[in-house]
Amino acid sequence: MMDVVMITEDQDAVAQFSSLNAGVYVISVQDFLQNFWPELQAAHELYSSISQVLQEKESESSQKEYTEHLPAEILEAGIKSGRYIKGTLNINKHHDEASIMTEGLSNKNNDLSWGVLVCGNKNRNRAVHGDTVVVELLPKSEWRGKVTALSEGEEKSGEENESKPMPTGRVVGILQRNWRDYVVTFPPRDATQSQSRNSQRILAIPWDRRIPKIRISTQQADALQDHRVVVRIDSWESTSLYPNGHSVRVLGRAGELETEVQTILIENCIHVPPFSDAQLREMPVNSPEKPWRMDPVQVAERRDLRETHLVFSIDPRGCEDVDDTLSVRSIDGGKLLELGVHIADVTHFVTEGSLTDLEARMRSTTYYLADRRYDMLPAVLSADLCSLLGGVDRYAMSVMWELDAQTLAVHKVWYGRTVIRSSYQLHYELAQALLNGEPAEVPELAQLEPEEKDAKLAELTQALETLTHVARHLRAQRDRGGALELEGVEVRAQLDEQRNITALVPRQPLEVHETVAECMIYANHWVARKIQETFPHQALLRRHPPPRQEFFSQLVESAKAVGFTIDTRTNKALADSLDRAVDPQDQLVNKMLRMMATTAMSQALYFSTGLESQDQYYHYGLALDRYTHFTSPIRRYADIVVHRLLTAALDVERGTDSGKSVASNKELEELAQHINSKNRAAQRAQKLSTVLFQCLYFKERDPQTDQQCVADAVVYSIRNNGLLVFIPEYGVKGPVYLKNREGQVVAAGQDGSCEWQSGSLRHHSDHISTTSSCGTSTFRLFDHITVRISVRSTSSHADSLNLEVISNKPHRSAEPQQPHSQGRSQLVQEVVRLAEEAHQQAQEKAARRPKLSREEREFSQSKTPNLYSLLEEVRELALMDLDMAAQVCVTSA
């Protein structure tokens, strides 16, 4: 007979039954931890933290700080009647204000087209950023405008710093909490921090400025002063100014590279642990001792292109996860061209419902940061067997078009599984050099005799030229439909074979980028057509809704200020007017206008076709009636879903029954929402990672003496107390203040040099002027000015770049269209040096850690402190092999 241990926090039950000896032993959680798992220090600390929170919650003050939330039935009735408004709370990180976007209501009430403003903590009534809330509108006399002044962390008030009044309300209820893990730091101890029951109650400061301080009970506050700690909110009662929470785990010292990267991941709810042994056991083996080989049965069922087609890939330098390859050839005596897009056949290796599939679904995407990536699939697939590397046989999913050689009209489209062998693995710069006729070394041809080498090089160059010709035609087709050419601030990290950064610079556009993109867009469009026609209510497509016209106001006004008219009525009108808005004296003007247009755009989203009417399928930016993602299944889970749908569609076409049913409309829509959420998180993390590395570059430099801290900047927006500028050299956007906290304004001398002086400031839509004893200085939209770049550091939040105008004239060495090569190389060297130093420190620190360090860092628990969740975590920790965990820690470092 097996003995049973019953663990409870019911002290009466422990007292009554602990002395019994009938095969059931009743003990408290504390006794269980002390007697059975004394070495699991992390579990003891977690139990202590939760116990303190529960004890102190009982002793909270009864004085109300906030009004009580209304009952759910009253909220629902109020929403239906129109008295209350439901929406998601979005808090401004720079100002003490929040907004609620009101989907659907803006059509009924023009006042609500910009949403509802919620000002101040009292009106937010304990709602946290991201919560689904219910608001009640305030009387019109209490409506306010959004703050338009730049903010340095303090609230700017007054009518001169606000937009026109808009609907303003207060939160009366919360329908769904969006609490998650938060990264915090503990402030220095002072007399205001309370103590009780030998614990320390600390108001921890979240890394995310939009989150309120969280009251934490801990005995380690002093030891963790300079560390970042993961916490969770447990409750927020109406009697408490701040929410109560508990600590979960320690990330590391603030400011260290690894700590800051992990902070970015946690703040964006990105969980990317190493792939488990169970997942890896599902993977095929490919080693020198046991090389992977194609299955002859699979080869026989596929169309074999290895001997008939010249297949090649074009990707960023050093790319390992090669999703896509291309082919183009002349057929039928030169009357037709055959264009082929061949995509990694991931679904051959990843079975639906397998552990690997479930993990890929959870991640939804590969996460790319400035110095690393976290793959959606294990490396044996992403960097090897699924990757369409040069010179090896691979499975692919292909779309092949027969096009009229003269008109490029489509005669026939073929979809299916293939076998390919990529002949060349090109990077963008090499492919462009071949197209330009410049001398370039193709690695695959390096060992050939001159005659054979010249012949193969000519064949490859001809294929690239034909591909470029076809892509130009495809782009022209979309342009006629209204396709937009937009701009973004894209700063990329180039990595070498050892995963070290070799470049962190704004991406330089090449025509070959557009060539590859057009072929991928074409394939995505035709696959979307195929799966939607076969499964009209169960296809995963991607739509891009037209932006709201009011979002174009900055673009229209800015263009007007420099003599251009922007027509935003349709995507075609917008594209044409952007093409005309070119200043021959400054190419950056058009680039900035396109960046404003990009900012105004709504976000493209995945959806199930059963949810929307067909007129809602349209992709505004690409000017296509149907669109999906098919071409990157190694790094996007949506593409895996689309591959399965395409396979099912081909089975339907052939009349074969695979025995598998496609997902229902409801299941597909839930999956689409999950993928959309993960994609947004990936984009935010990538942006924050780029900012982190930009700050690392400038942090160790003296802005007063180092010329790399001085750069040319372009004004792209005028605010009440300053400017927003873009620095082309480093791909940086940020504020420049013309009025400081002391009331001084920037004054420019005869030579353009700027200094702070007493004076006044006048703001206009297209320019801003300061007046002082030096006279009047005017800054206009699209002016080039010189700024000094430094880093603003705080212990609680992420570092940020501080931009200060030092001259109202362009930087003397500025070449706006060609960023400094010297600045680039020094940026790269500095970031690499800092990364290497941080990596070395991390290794040294890992060597000093006790064996339990890994478990302590991987702790997780439910959002509410309950007995079941605590015991589940103890059980998981107990099952770990501690020696193995230590080995994993060293390996991952």
N, C-alpha and C positions, 0 to 999 in steps of 0.2 A: 504493500500500500504506500502511495506517495504522500509525503507530508506537504501541507499547504500553509503558506505564510500569508496572512491577511494583513494588509498595511492600511492604516486609517489615521485620520487626524481627529477622530472622535475620541476625546480623552476618557469619556465615560465608558466607551466600549473597550478601550485598552485596559482600564482599571478592572472592569468586570471579567474579562475573558483572558487576560494575559497569563494568568496562573494556571489555566486549564492545560491538560496534556492529553488531547484526543485526536492528534494528527493535524490539528489546525492551530497555528500560532498567531496571535493577534499582537501586533506591535505598531508603534508610531513610525512615521516616515523618518524622523530624526534618528530613532534607534536603528531602523533598518540601514540607513546610510552609515552610521557610526560602526555598526557591528559587521555588516556584510561588505561594504565598499568604503573603507576608511581612506583609501588612497585617491579616490576620485574627488579631488579638491574642487574642481569646477562644479560638480553636482552639489557639494556642500554649500558653496557660495551662492548658487542659484536658489537653493532651498531657503537659505537665510534671507536673501533679498526679497523673495516672494512673501515669506512669513512676516517680515517687517512691514511690507506694503499693506498686508491684510490687517495687521494689528493697528497700524497708524490710521488706516481708513476708518476704523471704528471710533477713533477719537477726533475726527474732523469737526471743525466748528459748524454750528448750525446756522450761522449767519449767511444769508443769500448774497452771492456775488453776481449771479446771473438769473434771469427769469427761467422758470421751468419750461421744458419743451412740451408742446401740446401732444395729446394722445394721437396714435396713428389713425384712428377712425375719423377724428376731427380734421387731421391733415388731408386725408384722402377726399373727404367731403369738400373741403375748402378748395382743393385743386380742381375738382370736377366743376364746382360752381364758378371758378374764376377768381375767387377772393385771394387765394394763395397761388404762388408760382413755384414750380419745381425746377431744379437745375443743379449743375455741378459747381461747387465753389472753387474759384481760381483766385488765389491771393497773389498780389503784386509783391515781388521780392524787394522792390525799392521803396514802396510807400505803404502806409498803414491803410490800405484799401483793398477790396476784393470785388470781383464781378461774377455774375451768374449768367451764363448764356442760356437763353430760353428758347429751345428748339420748338418750332411750330407756332409759338405765340406771336412771333414777330410779324407773321402774315395777317394776324387778326388785329394787332395793335402796333402802329408805327412807332409809338413811344418806346417799345421794347426791342426794336431792331438791333440796338447795341447792347442789349442785356440789361441787367439790374446791378446797380452799384451798392456795395455794402461797406460802410466806413466804420472803422474802429472795432476794438475787441468786443465791446458791449453788444453792438449790433450783430456781430458774428455769433454770439451766444454759444461759445464752446465748439463751434464747427471748425474743423481742420481742413487745410488745403486738400482738395480732391473728394471731400464728402459730398454725398447727394443730399441736398438740403431743400427745405421749403421756406420761402420768404414771403413776407407781407410788405406791400408797398407803403412807404411813409407818405404823409400829405405832400402835395406838390411844393408847398412852401419850404419843405425840408430837403428837397432834391438838391444834389450837388453835382459838380462836374469832376471828371477825372483829373488828377494832378498831371500837369504837363511839364513842370520844371524838372530839370535833372536833380537827382538827390544823392547826397553823400552819406546816406544812412539816417538823416534826420528829416522829419516831416516838414514839407513845405505847404503852407496854408495861405489862404487869401484868394480872392477872386482872380487876381492877376496871374496866378499860377494854376488856374483850373480851366478845363474846356467848358463848353456850354453845359448847363445843368441837364442831367439825365435821370431816368427813374432810379430812385434810391429806396432801399428797403432794409428790413431786419430779419434775421433768421428766427423762425418760430418753431422749427422742428428739424430733426435729422432722420432721413429715411434709411440711409446706409452709410456706415462709417468706412473710411478708406485708410484706417490705421495700418501701418506697416512697420518694418524695422527702420529706426532712425539712428544716425550717427551723431554723437554729441561729444562735447568736451566739458569738463568740470571747471568752473571759475575758481579763482583764488579764494581761499577761506577768509571770511570776515565775520564781524560780530552779528551780521544780519542773518547768517545761516543758522537755522535752528538745530538743536540736538535733542534727541529723546531716546530712551531705552538703550543707551550706549551706542546708538547708531547715528549716522550723520545724514540729515535730510538736505539734499543739495538741489538747487535749481540748475539743472544741466542745460547748456546752450546748444541747440541743434545746429548742425552744419548747414542745413537748409534754412535760409532766413525766413521762409514763409511759415515755419512751424513754431509754435509757442514754446517757451521754456518748459521743461518737463521735470517735475519733482521726483527725485530718485532717493531711495534709502539705501545707503551703502556704508560699509566700514573701510572702504579703500579709496575714499575721495582724495586724500592727501597723496597717496602713492600714485594716483592716476592723473595728476594735474596736467601733464603734458602729453596725455594719450587721447586717442580717439576711441570711443566706446560705443558699442551697439546697444540700444535700449528699445523697449516696447512700452507703449501706453496701455495702462490697465483700466483706467476710468477717468472721468472728468465730471465731478459732481457740481451741482449749482452752487455749492457752498465754498468752492475752491477757485481761486484766481487762475490756477494752472492745473494741467492734467497730472495725474500720478502715474508713475511707471516703474519699471525695474530694469536693471542691467542684464544683458545677455552674454556678451563676451567683449574682450578687449581686442581692438584691431592692431594697435601698435602706436608708436610715437607720432604725433602730429608733425607733418613736414617731410617725413620720409616717403620716398617715391612709392614703395609698395603699399604703405598705409593709405596714401592719397588715392591710388588706383583702386584699392579695395573699397574705399569710401564711395567713390564714383559708382562702382558696381552695386553696392548695397543701397545707395540712395535712389537707384533706378530699378530696384527689385530684380536685379540680374543675378541668378544663382547658377554658377557654372563649375560644379565640383568635377574632379577627375572622373572619367568614365569608369563604371564599376567593373569588377571582374566578370560578373554575369553578362553585362553588355558586351564586353570584349570577347567573351566566349562565343558570341553569335557571329563574330567576324571571321572571314576567310583568312587563312594563313598565307603569308608571302614572305619567305625568308630565303637566304642563300641555300640553306639545307633543304627547304621544301618550297620551291618557287610555285607561285600560283599559275595555273594554266586554264585556258578557256575550256568550257565543256563542249565537246563535239556536237552534242545534241542541240545546245543553244546556237552554236555557229550554223548548223544546218537549218535552223528555223529563222535565221536572220538574213538580211541582205548584206552580202560581203562586199565592202568597198575598198578593201586593202590594196588590190592590184589595179583597180580601175580609176580611182579618184586621187587627185593631189589634195590632201587634207592638211591644214595648218591652223595654228592658234596664234592669236595676237592678244597679249595681256600686259599688265604692268610688269616692270622688271622685277625678277625674283619671285614671281607668282608661283605658288605650289598647288593651289586648288583650281586647276584649269577646268572650268565647267563646259566651255564651248569651243568648238572648232568650226572652220569654214571650208567650203570647196566651191570652185566654179570652173566649168569647162564648156567647150563648144561641142554640140552634138548635132546629128541629122545634117551632116555636111555643111555645118556653119549656119544653118537656118535658125537654130535654137541655142539658147544658153541654159545650162543647168546650174542653178544656184542651190547650194546645200548648207544647212545649218545643223550641226551634229552636236548633241548635248549629252553629257555624262548620264548613263543609265543607272542612276542611283537606286531606283526601285527594284532592280534585279537583286541588289545586295541587301536592301532594307525592306524586310517583310512587314506588311501592315499589321500593327498590333504587337510587334516584337518589342523587347526592352529598348533596343536601339531606336526604334521608331517612336516609342513613347517619350524617350529623352529628347529626340530631335523635335518632336511636337512641342514639348515643354519649352525648349529654348527658342524654337521658331526661326532662328537666324544665327549666323556666325557674327560674333561681336568684334568689331575692328576698333582697336584703340591706337593711340599714336605710336606705341612701342611694341604692341603685341596683338594677338587675336585669340579669341576663344571659339573653337570650332563647334559647329552644330553636330558634326559627325566625328567618330573616332578617326585618328590620323591614318590608319591603314586604308580607309576609304577616301577621306578628303584630300590627302596628299599622295595617294598611291593608286589603289585599284580603280577608284572612280575618276581620278584626275586624268585628263586626256593628254598625258605627257608625250613628248616626241619619241618616235621610234619604237613604241610598244603597242601591242594589240589591246584594244579596249572595246567594251560594249557601249553602244550609244543609242539614243533616241533621235531620229532624224526627221527633218522636214525638208523636202526637195521640190523645187519649182522648175518647170520647163517654161522658159520665157522666150518670146519672140526676139531674135537677135537685134532687130532694128527698133521696134517700138517698146520692147521689154514688157509687153502685155503677157499675162499669165495664160498659158495653154493648159497646164495640168499641175496638180499638187499631189505629192505622195507623202504619207506619214508612215513611220514604222520603225521597228528595231533593226539596228545595223551592227556590223563589226567594222571598226576603222583602225587605221594606224596613221597617226599624225606624223607627217614628214618633217615639219618644221615647228619649233616652239619659239615664236618671235616675240619680242617686246615692242611696245609702241614706237619707241624712238628708232629702233632698227628698221621696222616696217616703213616708217615715214622716210628714213634715209634712202631706202631702196626705191620708193616712189619718186623721191626728188632726184634720183640719179646720182646721189652722192656715194663715194666709196664707203662700203660697209662690209664687215666680216660676218658671214652667217656661220655659226659654229658647226652646224651639220655638214657644211661643205668644206670645212677647213682641211681635211685629209685627202681630198680628191685631187686627181690630176687636173691640170689647167683646162684642158679641153672639156672634160666632163663637168668640171666645176662651172665653167662659163655657160654651158648648155642648161644646167639645172638652175643656175642663177637667173638666166633669161626666162625660163619657164615660170619660176616663182614670181619674178617681177611682173611678167605678163598677167599672171593670175591676180596679183595685187592691183594692177591697173584696171583690169576688168571688173574686179570687185568694187573699186572706187567709182567706176562709171555707173554700175548698177545702183550703188548706194546714193549717188547724187540724184539719180532718177527717182528713187524711192523718197528721198527727202523733198524733192520738188513736188511730188504728189501730195505729201502731207502739208507742205507749205501752202499749196493751193487750197487746201481744206482749212487752213488757219492754225497750223502747228506753231508753237511758240519756241523761240530760242531764249532761254532764261539764263540768269547768272546766279551763282552762289559763291560764298566765301569757302573755297575748298582747299584746305591745307593738308597735304598728305605726308605721311612718314614712309620713306623708302627703306626697306630692310635688306641686309645682306644675308648670306647663307647661314650665318650664325645668329640671325634675328636681331642684329644690332642696327640702329638707325643710321642710314647713310644720307638721308635728306629729310628735311621738314620744311617744305616750301609750298607756296601757292602753285597749284597745278597749272602747267602751261598747255593750252589747248593745241591739239594737232588735228589735221583733217582725218587721219586714220582713226582717231577716237570716234568721230562721227560715222566713219565707214562701218566700223564694228557695231556701233550702237544701232545704226539703221537696219543692219541685217538681223540683230537680235529683236528689235521692235517688230520687224516684219514677221519673224517666226512667232513671236508672242501673239500678234494679231491673228494670224491664220490658225493657230492652235485654239485661241479663244473662239473663233468662229466655229471650229470643228466641235468642241465640247459643248458649246451653247446650243448648237443645232441638234446634237444628239441628246443632250440632257437639258432641255429648256428651263427646268425648275431646280436643277441640282448641279449647276456648274459654278466653279469658283473663278470669278472674274475680278478685274481691278478697274474701278471707276475714278474719275477725277472731276468732281462737281465744279461748275462755273463759280468763280468767286463772287462775293457780294459786291455790288458796285461801289458802296461806300468805302470799301477797303482800298480802292484805287486813289483816294483823295490825295495822299501824299505824292504819289507818282504823277498825277495830273498837274498838281500845283507846282511841283519841282520842275517838271518839263516846261511849264508855262513861263517860269522865271527865267529860263534861258532861251525862250523863243520857239519852243516846240509844242505841238498839239498832239495829245495822246487820246485816241479814240478807244474806249473800253467797252463798246456795246457788244462786240463779239470777239472771239479769239482771233479771227482773221483780221478784223479792224485793228486789234491791239498789236498783232504781229507786224502788220504793215506800218503802223505809226512808229513802232519801236525801230524798225529798219530805217525809217526816214530821220529819226532823231539822232543824227551823227554830227558831232562838232569836229571839223577837220583839224582844229588846233589842239584838241584834247580828246583822245579816244576813250579816256576813262569816263567821260560824261555818259556815253551810251552804255558802258558797263554798269555804271551806278544806276541808271534808269532801269536796266534789266534786273538788277538786284532788287530794286524797289518793287518791280512787278512780281518777282519771285516771292517776296515777303507778303504780298497781297493775296497770293494764291491759297486756296483751300488745299487740304491734304488729300492725296490719292489714297483710296481705301480698298481693301479686299471685301467682297460681298458674295452672297449666294444669289443666283439669278432668280430664285423663287421668291425673294424678298422685295425686289424692285421691278417696276414696269420697264419695258425695253428702252423707252426713251431716256431712262436714268442710267443706262449702261455707258454712256458716252464718256470718253476721256478727253477733257478740255485741252490739256496741255499738248497732247500728241495728235489731236484732231482725228481720233479713230472711234468708230461706232462700237467696237468691242475690243477689249484688251485684257490680257492676263499675264502672269509670269510663268514661263516655261524654261528659260535658258540658264538658270543658276540653281539647280537642285542640290548642289554640294553645300551651299551656304544659305538657302532659303527653303523653309518647309512648305510654303505655298506652292513652290514649283514641284515638290514631290507629290502633293495632292493633285496638281494638274497633270503630271505624268501618269498617275493612276487613272484619272478621268479619261485621258487620251487613249490609254491602253484599253479601257472599258469601251470607249467609243469605237475603236477598231474591231474589238470583239463583236460588238453589235453589228457593225458593217459587214463582217465576215459571216455572221450568223452563228458564231461559236459562243458557248456558255462557259465562262471562267469559273462559275460557281460563287462569285463574289458580287455582292450588291453595293452600289455606290451609296454614299452617305445621304441621308435625308436633307431636305432644305433646312430644317431646324438645326440639325447636327453641324451642317456646313456653315451656317451663319454663326453659331457659337464658336466654331474653330476660326472663322474669319475675324471675329472680334478679338479673340486671343492673339492671333498673329499681328493684327493691327496694333494692339497694345505693346507687344514685344518689339515691334519695329520702331515705335516711338521711343521706347526706352533705349534701344540701340543707337538711335540718332542722337539722343541727348547725351548718352555716355561718350560717344565719339567726339561730340563737340566739347564736352567738359575735359576730356583727355587732351585734346588739342590745346585748349586754354592752359591746362596744367603744364604742358611742355613749353608753351610760349613763356609762361611765367618762370619756369626753371632756367630758361636761357638768360633772361634779364635779371634774375634775382641776385646773382653774384657780381654783377657789373655796377660800376659807379656811374650813375646817370649824368653826373656833372662833368665827367672827364672822358667817358667812353663814347666815341663817335657812333658806335653801333646802336646807341640808345637815342640817337637823333635821326628822324626820318621825315619824309614827305607824307602829308596827309591830305585827303580830299574831303571837303565839307559836303555831307549828303542830307543833313536835316538841321533845321533851326529850332531851338527850344527857348523857353522863356529866360533862362539864365546861362545858356551856353550852346554848344554845337555837338552834333554826332558826326564822327569822321571815320574814314576808311584809310588804312595804311596798306597800299598795294605790296610793298616790299615784304611784309610779314603776314599778310592776310588778316590783319587785326581791325576790328571795329570797336569803337568805344566813345565815351563822352569826353568833351573838353569844356571845362567850366570857365566862364568869362566873369563870374561874380563869385567871390568866396564867402565864407561864413561871417567874416568881419565886415562885409558890405563893400569891400574893395572890388574894383573892376580891372580888367586887363587893359593896359594902355600901350599903344605901339608908338615907337619913336620914328624919326625920319628914315632910319635904316631898316625899319620893320621889326626891330627887337622889341620884345614885350616885357612889361613888368607890372606888378600890382600897385595901384594907386587909388586914392579916394576919388569917387566919381559916380556917374549914373549909367544906366543901361536902358536902351530902347529896343524892343523886339518887334519885328515885322515878319510877314509870312515867308519872304525870300531872303531876308538879311537881318542882321542884328548889329547895333552900334553901341559903342561905349564912349562916354565923354568924360575927360579928366583934364588936368592942367596941361597935358601934352596935346590936347585937341580931341578930335573925334576919330575913332578907328571903326571901320566897317568890315564885317565878315559876311560874304555872300555865299549862296549855294554854289557848290562845285568849285569854290576857290581852293587853291593849293596853299597850305600853310605848313610851317615847320613845327613839329612837336617833339618833346622829350618823353621817352618811355621809361617808367620805373615800375616797381612792384609794390602794391599795397598789401601788407601782410597782417592777418589777424590770427590769433591762436584758435579761434572757434570756427572760422569759416575758411573757404578756399581762398587762396591768393588771387588777386586780380591785378590787371595792368592799369596803371595810372598814367593818363596822357595830359601833358601840360604844354600849352602853346608857348613857344619861345620866339616866334617870328610870324608876322602875318603875310610873309612872302614864301614862295616855294623853297624847299630845301635846295641849296645851291648845287648839290651833286645828284639831285633827283632825276631819274629817268622813268617816269610813271609807267610807260609801256613795257619796260624791261627791268625787272627787279634786280637789285645788286647781286652779282655772283659772289662778291666778297662777303656781303652780309649773309647770304645763304650758307656759304661754307663755314663761316664762324658760328652761325646758329647750329649747324649740324654738329660741328666739333664739340661745342659746349654741351649740347643735349646728350651726345654720346658719352662724354666724360662724366657728366652727372649721373647718367643711368648706370654706367659701369661702377662708379663709386658706391651708389646706392645698392647695387647688386652684391658687391663685395661685403658691404656692411650687413646686408641681409643674411649672407652666408655665415658670416662670423656670429651673428646673433642666433641663427638657427643652431649652430654648433653648441651654443651655451644653454639651449633650451632643455628643460626636463622632458622626459618621454611623453608626459601627458599634454604637452603644449598643443599638439595637433587636435586632440579632443576638445580642449578648452576653446580653440579657435572655431571649431565646427559646431558648437552648441546651437540648438534651436529649440523653440517651444511654442506653444499655442499663444494666441493673443490675450488670453485670460489666464491668470495664475490658478490652475486647478491641479488636483492630485494626479489625475490620470496622465496629463501631459508630462508632468515631472517624472513619473515612474517610467513612461515610455522612453524618455531621454536617458534615464539611468540604465534601462535595459539595453539600449543601443550602444551606450558607452561600454557596458560590461561585455558585450559580444566582440568588441574590437581586440585584435591582436596588437598589443602595445608596441612590440618590437617592429612589427610590420608597419605600423603607423609612423614610427620614427623614420623608417627607411623611405616611405612615401614622401615624407616631409623633405628629406634631403634631396630626393630625386626631383621633386617639383621645384625646388629652389634653383 
